[in-house]
Each structure stands twice: as C-alpha cells, then as structure tokens.
C-alpha cells in the first residue's frame, strides 16, 4: 500500500491533456467570435457610410429647397407686382384727375402768395427806411404800455 499512494499523486500532479474534440469545439467557437468581431466592424463601417449618405441627402434636399424657393420668388414676384398694378391702376386713375386739378389750383395760389410775400417784404423794407425811428419808438411804447398794464393788474391783485 505504500507504493500505490505515490502513483496516484504523480497522476494527479501531471496535467491532463484536453481531448481533440474539445480543442476542435473551442477552435470553432473562437472562429465564430472572430467572425462576430469582424462582422461588428463591417456593421460599424456600413453604419458610418449610411450616416454619411443620409447627411449628403439632407444637404442636397436643403439645397434643392433653397433653389426651388429662389426660383418661385423669381417667377412669382413679377407676376404679383403686375397683378397688384393691374388692380390698383384703375383706382389711381380715378384719383389722378382731381389731384392734378388740385395741383394746378395750388400752384396758382402759391404764385399769388409769392407775389404777396414779395410785395410785403418790399413794403416793410420801405417802411423801415422811412419810419425806422418811429417804428422803434412805437415798439418801445407798446412794450412800456404792456408793462404798465401788467403792473396795474398786479396792484389790483395785491390789494
């Protein structure tokens, strides 16, 4: 019995070699893991490409919308202006004749007023030359009369 105990401990101490079937299965699993990792990389690349395509499509759509809006503005703006003119012209024509007649009357009145103003300026200049001292004295007298009147009102109010 003494000899059997060391034989068992030697067998336990030596590592057991895995079976070929186990190694084959582990290799298959490792291959599948490698394939999954490679598939994940491919998927990420495809997702990146798809995101880039979506971004490019979005930019193209925005440019297309901007171009379309610009073309609509270019085509519709003149038509809208023409339509507004066509609608407003008859109304303006009905106001034009009375306004022109009024402008003629106002021009005549303006001419008369300019003549009157010229006559007044000339008359005032002539009066200033002839009655310069009298006008100054008259202004002083009127100012003094105003002061006397104010003083009289104050005296009456203070009593």
GIBELDA-V67071 format. One record per pair of residues at least 24 apart in sequence whose C-alpha atoms are under 8 Angstrom apart, sorted by sequence separation. I is the first residue (numbers start at 0). J is the second residue. D is the distance in Angstrom with one decimal. If there is no record, write none. Layout:
i->{I | I}
j->{J | J}
d->{D | D}
This chain:
none
